[in-house]
Amino acid sequence: MSDSTTTILILFLLVLVFFLVILYKKLNHDTDGEYTLQRIVYKEGGFRDRLRGTVTVLESRLRDRPCSHSADPDEDGQEMQDFQAVQRQEAENGSDDIQRD
């Protein structure tokens, strides 16, 4: 690509980002703060929960592979119980944080 094409693409990208920010602020203003980044990320079913779900699915798929590295099946069960306990604790702490808003 030539220098002028690169410059035009960069300017176009900056204009799109600028409009995205403007529209986000307008939407947030019109809905009285309904669409804050904190609520989008931390609310139930938000980005954080979706990401955790994806990680859990990936972990389970990787653990179900035939060439498991763990020699003791009880060890895998204990690890999963520990993981679920941590998830429950984080979910409780996360819901407490949202309720304080």
Secondary structure, DSSP 8 states (H G I E B T S, - for coil): --HHHHHHHHHHHHHHHHHHHHHHHHHHHHTTTTT-HHHHHHSTTSHHHHHHHHHHHHHHHHHTSSS-S-S-HHHHHHHHHHHHHHHHHHHHHHHHHHHH-
